Amino acid sequence: LIVGREPFLGVTDRSITSAILRATPVPISKERQDIPAELDEYIIEGCLSKDPNLRVTIEQFNRVIKYYAGDRRAQRLPKSKRRFSWPP
């Protein structure tokens, strides 16, 4: 909940499920200009991908969160199946 709300909204369980299956979440940077574009892309395309094969692993996710939280020991992520080649 980096923006303070769920990424998929709906009035009913059915509409929320439909959004999860079909909708692309609004980029985080639209609501939080302080979020780096790379982190925005990582969350939208790497964590919330519709294709499970394109999602990042929990280990990759933990390293990115530690990096952005200030733990610079978590320097580079192992190459994922996607083009994510950061944090710097």
N, C-alpha and C positions, 0 to 999 in steps of 0.2 A: 504494500500500500504506500508506495513512494509518493504518490500524489494525494493520498488521503481518501481514496475511494477505490472500489473494485475496478478492474480493467474492462469488465463487461457488465453493462447495466441492462436492466429489464424490470418490468412490473411484476411478472409472474415467473415461476420456475421455468416454465416452457420458453418464455421469451429470453431469459438469461441463458438457457441451454442453447437456444438458437443463435444467440450472439456469440457464444463461445465457439460454436461450430462454424459460423459463417463470417463474422465481422472481424475486421482488423481494429485493434484498440487505437484510440487516439494517441498520437505520440505524446510521451510524457512532457517533452519540452514545450508543448502548447500550453501546459498549465504550470510548469515549473521551469522557468528560464535558467535557474541555477544548476540544473542537472546537465552534465556534459553530454553532448550529442552522441558520443561513443557509448555511454552508459544507456542512454535512451534506446539506441539501436540494439544493443546487447539484450536488453530486457524484452523489447517488442519482437525482435527476430530470433533471438537465441533462447529465451525462456518461454515465450508465449507462441512459438511457432505451431501452426496447425499440424505440421509433419513431425512426428516424434523423432524421426531420424535426424532432423536438423536442430533439435533442442540441445542445449548445453548440458553437461553432466553436473551433478551437485558439487563435485570437486571444483570444476571450473567456476561455477557460480560463487562458491565460497571464496575462492581466490580473488575474484573481481570485487566482491563486497568488501573483503579485507583491504584490498588496494584502495578503493575509494573511501574507506573509513579511516585511512591513514597508515595502514600497515604496509610499508613499502617493501617488506621482505617477500610479499606475494607479487614479485615483479611480473614476469610474463606468464601468460596462460599457455598450456600446451596447445598446439594447433588443434582447433576443433574441426568438425566436418564442414563448417561454414568459413567465411572469410574473416572472422574476427581475429585480428592480429594485435590486440592490445590487452591490457593497459600498456602504456608506453614504457 
